[in-house]
């Protein structure tokens, strides 16, 4: 009798153990399934967000708009799994209108077959950031050279809240930061010639380590001359140099070569998007001024594609220059060479305290082969961005250069101080990327996420 009892107890124990093991294995299987369903919802949200970026008229098909159109949510219930299990995922997107960087919260629920099985839930929260061609200050396919004796690179953020409606922050000694960044994708030796420049931030290459001269440095505030601070140099840098073309949605107003004192847009009518699209062969003058009116955004397509007399921009010495009035904006697309001398480009003013944001002056090189020479001189302040995949860019002057430059090769001559605008990291209408991914595993974390998102996730 005792032996029978022992055998019976053992059999029941083994049966219970097997049942528990099967239950654990089954829940582990569907735990992974719940995560897959949550990520499916995330991917659907990312698709809609990036559709909105590439097509402003995208209407978030299938989603429900809420919070005055700022947010959107959606529920999928069509997941049928094995063993009579079913899945549901709820996704809420905060800032779905793109006014600020979106945040996504997904809640997936898998209900297992069997009345006594508790459902499995996965909660994921991700924050997004806009990818940008201008995620770094100076970027080149090949060499970046500092040939002056006292050139410097640092940074500041003109738009820390990523809201164009707020007042931009000017560069100053109180707003500057040590996040300046210089990078070359080349694997050749000495592709970044820091020499005697002070790089307050980071240097990266595609293979060969950067080096500095005895009076140069790379690192945070306080770095000793002649050194590269630990963690501020890398050899795994990569970047895309996609070709660009001038926008073609709207018709351009064709004018002649700009060779005299000119104010744009003048009497030209704005397009439906509020911008002024103008096409001209070139800008070519000495001691003259091209003025961009306040509050006007001019998109200027220059058709000259050569150099010398056939250059796209040739602004001679003396008092000539391009003057972008405060709150004005000039966006230039051209495949031709550019040579801006004289007073250079006055974007809002001639000092850091007066200069407009770099996005108010944009040079887009559309050349797809060969070399596009881009020379910008001046002793005042140059605030702008340059993107030219085949550009050989030379910045010459003793003033201040603010913004970002992406080109084939870059040379900084003189004692120019380069200030990278960190807000450019989210500029350009490029797809969003995941900046932070978090699984919410506690009730408190999930409750806080719902509070932050403004949604109870019960729809």
N, C-alpha and C positions, 0 to 999 in steps of 0.2 A: 504493500500500500504506500509506504514511504517513497519507494522508488518510482511508483506511478505518479505520485504527487510531484516529485522532483522533475520527472520528465514532462509532466503537464505544464508546470510552471515555466520550464525552459522553453517549451514550444510556444507558449503564449508570449514570453519575453522576446523570442526571436521574431514572432509575427509582428509584435509591436515595434520592434527595432526596424524590421523591414518596411513596415508602414510609415514610420517616421522618416526613414532614409528616402523612401519614395516621395514623400511629401516635400522634404527639403530639396531633393533634386528637381522635383516638378516646379517648386516655387523659384528655384535658382534659374531654371530654364525660362520661366515667364518673367522673372526679374529682368533678364537680358532683353526679352521681348518688349517689356514696358519702356526700357531705355531706347530701344530702336524706334518705337512709336513716338516717343517724346522728341527724338532727333528728326523724325520725319516732319513733325509740326514745325520744328525750328527751320528746317530746310525750306519748307513752304513759305515761311515768313521771310527768310533771307531772299528767296526768289522774288517775292513781291516788292521788297524794299529796293532791290537792285533794278527791278523793272521800272520803279518810280524814278530812280536816278537817271536811267538811260532814256526814259520817256515821261516827261512831266505830266502828260495827259493820262497816264495809267490810273485806273480807277479802283484798284484793289478788288478785282472781280472775285465774288464769293465771300468777301469779308464784310463784317458789319462795322460801320463807322460810329465812333462815340467820342465823347468829350469835345464836342464842337468840331469834329473832323480831325482832331490832333492824334487820336488813337484809333486802333482797330482790333477786332477780335474775331476768332473763328473756332468752330468745333468740328472735328471729324469723328464719325461713329461707325465707319465701315470696315473696321478691322475684325475679321473672323479668324480665330486661331484654332489649333487642334484641341481635342477633348472638350468641345463646347465652350471654349474660352473666347471672350470678346474683348476688344480694346477700344478706348476712346482717348482722344487727345484734345485738350483745350489750349489755345495759344492767344496770348494778349500782347500786342505791340504798342509800347508807349512811344510817342513822337513818330507815329507812322507817316505824318505829313512831311517829315524830313527837315522841319525847322531846327531841330536839334538832333544829335546822334541818337538813333533809336535804341531801345532796350526791349528784349524779348523774354517773356516768361511762358514756359510750357509746362502743362500738368497732364501726364498720361495716366490712365487707369486701366488695369487689366483685371477683369472679373473672371475667376477660374470656374470651371465646371464643378458643380457640387454645392449644395446649399450651405455647407459649413465652412467653406473656404473663404478666408478674408481676401479682399481685393489687394492688388499690388499697385503702388503709385510711385511714379518718378517725377520729380520737379527739377527743372533746369532753368537757370537764368543766365542770359548772356548780354553783355554790353558790346556795342559796336563802335567802330571808329572808321572814318572815311580813309580809304587809301588815297595816296596822292603822288603825283610825279615830283612833288616838292617836299617829300618827307625828310630831306636833308638840306643843308645850306648850300654846299658846293658839290656837285656830282658830275663825274666825267667818265666817258668810256676809256679814255687814255690818261694823259698827264694833267695834273693840277700843280701849278708852279707859283710860288710867292717870291718875286724878285726884289721886293723892297726891303728896307732895313728895319722897319717898324710896323709892318702889317699885322693886323690882329683879326681874330675871328671870335665872336661870341654870339649871344642870342637874346631874344626877348619875345614876348607873346603879345601881339597887338589886339588879339580877340580871345581872351581866355575862356569866355563863356560860350564861344562859338555862336554868337548872335550878332548878325550884322546891324541890327537895329540899335545896339548899344554903342556908346562912344568908344572909338578905338583908343588904345593905349599907346602913347608915344615911347620911343626908345629914349632912355636916359640912364644916368648912373644909378638911379634908384630902381629901375625896372629891368636892368640888364641881368642876364643869367649866363651860366657856364655850360650851356647845352649847344654850343656851336658844333656843327658837324661837317666833315669833309670826307668824301669817299670817291674812290675810283674802282671800277670793276676789273681793270687790267691786272694781269698777273706778272707784268714786267717789273724789273728792279727800278726803284726810285721813281715810281709813277706819281707819288705825292711829294713834291719838293717843299717841305715846310721851311727849310733853311732857317732864317732868323725870325720867322713869324711866331706870334703867340696864338696858339689855337686853344682857346678856353672851351674845351669840350672833347670831341672825339675825332679820330682819324681811322678810316677803314680802307682796305684795299682788297683786290681779288686774290692776292697770293703773297706778294713780297711785303715784308714789314716796312712801315714808314720810318723815317729817320729825321732827326732835327739837328740844326746847327748849334753852336755853343751858346747863342743868344736866343734860340727858339725854344718852344715848349709845347706840349700837348697834355691837357689835363684840367682839373677843376681849379677854382681860385686858390692861389697859394702854391701852385706847382713851381718847382725850382727850374730856372733857365737851364737849357741843355738836356732836359729829361722828358720822358714820356711816362705819365703816371700809369700805374697798374690798372688794367681794365679799361683804359681809354684808347687802346689801339687794337684792331683786329684784322684778320686776313681772310675773312669769309664774306666779304661784301658782295651784294648782288643788286642789280637794278634793271628795270626795263627802259628801253629807249624807243618807244613806239613812234612811228611817223604820225604827224598831225596834218590836217587840212583845214582850210578856212571854212567856217560854217556855211551851209548852203540852203538853209531853210527859207531865208528871206532874200528878196532881190536887192542887189547892191546898186546904189546911186553912183554912176560913173562920172568922174570929174577928170580934169587934166592934171599934169604934174604940179605938185605943190612947190612952187619956186619963188614965192613972195610971202609977205606977211599974210597969214591966213588964220581965220577962226572957224573951227568946226564944232558943231555941224552946220552952222549958218542957217540957211533957210530950208535945209533938207528935212523932210518929214520922217518922223520916227516909224519904225516897223511895229508890228502888233505886240512885240515883247518889250517895247519902250526903248530899244536901242537904235542907233543910227548906223546903218550899213553903207559904207562908202568904198568905192574902188578907184584907185588912181595908179598911174604907172610908177610914180616914185615921189619921194620928198628930196628936193635938191635945191639948196640955197646957202648963201653966206650972209651973215649979219642980218638974218631975218628970223621971224618967230612963228612957229605953228602953235596956236593956242586952242586948247580944248575947253569949251565953255563949262561953267559950274553946273553941276547937277546933270550933265549929259554923259552918256556912255557911247563912245564912238568905236565901232569895229571897222578897222581900216585894212583893206586887202590891197597890197602893193604888187603889181604884176611884173615889174622888172625883175629879171632872174639872174642878171650878170654881176659884174664887178666894175670898178672904175666909173666911166660915164653911164654905164648900164646898171649901176648899183640901185638897190631899192631905196636906201636912205643914205644921203650924203649931206650932212649938216656941217658947214665949214667953221673955221675959227672965228674969233671976234665975239660979237654979242649974240650970235645966232643960237638957237636952241629950240627945244620942244617944251612948252609950258602947259602943264595940266593944272588947270585952276582947281582950287580946293573943292571937293565933292565931285569933280569930273573924273572920267576914266577913259583911258586909251588902250585898246587892244589891237595889236598889229600882227598880221599874218603875211609872211613873205618868204620866198625862196632865194631872194637876192642878198648881196652883201650889204652890211650896215656899217656906217662910219659916222658916229655922232661926236662932234668936237664942240668947240665954243663953250657955251654955258651948259652943254649936255642936256639932260632931261630934268626939268624942274617939276617934280610931282608934288604939288601942294605948297612947296616952300623950299628954301635953301639951307635950312638947319634941321637937325633931328627933331626939334620941338615943333617945327612947322610942317614937316614932310607928311604927305598922305601915306596910307597903307600901301605896301608893295603891290597888292592886287589891282591898284588903280593904274598901273603901267605894266603892260604885258607885251613881251616880244615872243612870238611863236615862229620858229624857223621851220618852214615846210619843205625844205630841200630833202631829197630822198637818196642822194648819192653825192660823192665828191666832198667839197669843203665849202662851207658858208662862213666867210669872215665876218665877225661881229666885233667892232671896236667902239667902246663907249668911254669917253673922256670927260673930264670936268673936275673942278676943285671944290665944288659944293657938295650937295647930297644927292645921291642916286637911290631912289626907292622904287624897286620894281622886281619883276620875275622874268627870267629868260629861259625858254625851253627850245633847244635847237639840237636835235640828235646828231647832225653833221656840222654843228657850229664849232668854229675855232674862236673862242671868246677871249677878248683882251680888255680888262678893266684897268684904266690908266688914270691916276689922279691921287691927290693927297687928302681927299675928303672922306665921306662916309658912304658906304654902300650897304643898303638894307634889302632883304628879301631872300631870293634863292635863285641859283643858276644851275641848269642842267645842260650839258653840251658834250661834244666829242673831246675837247680839251679846253682848259681854262688857265689863263695867266693873269695874275694880279700884280700890277706894276705900281711902284711908288709906295706911299705909306698909308694906303687906304685901310680903313677899318671896316670889316665886313660883319654885319649883324644879321643873323638868320632869324626870320620871323617864324616862330614855332606854330603859329596858327595856320600856316600853309600846309601843315601835315594833314589837314582835313579839307583842303581846297581842291577844286578841279572837277567835281561831278563824276568822280570815279566810284567804282563799286565799294560797298562797305566790307570790312573784314571784322572778324571776331577779335575783340580786344580783351575780353575776360569771359571765361566759361565756368559756371559754378553749379554743382549739384546741391540742392537744398535737402538735407536729410533729417532736419529736426522740425518740430511743429513751430517753434519760435521763429526759425529762419523762414519758413513758408509764410507765416503770418506777417512778418516784417516785409517780405517781398510783395505780398498782396497790398499792403499799406503803401509801399513805395510806388507801385504800379497804379494804384487807384482802382483795383479790380479784385473782387472776392474769388474769382476763378470758379464760379459756380454756374456759369451759363451752360 
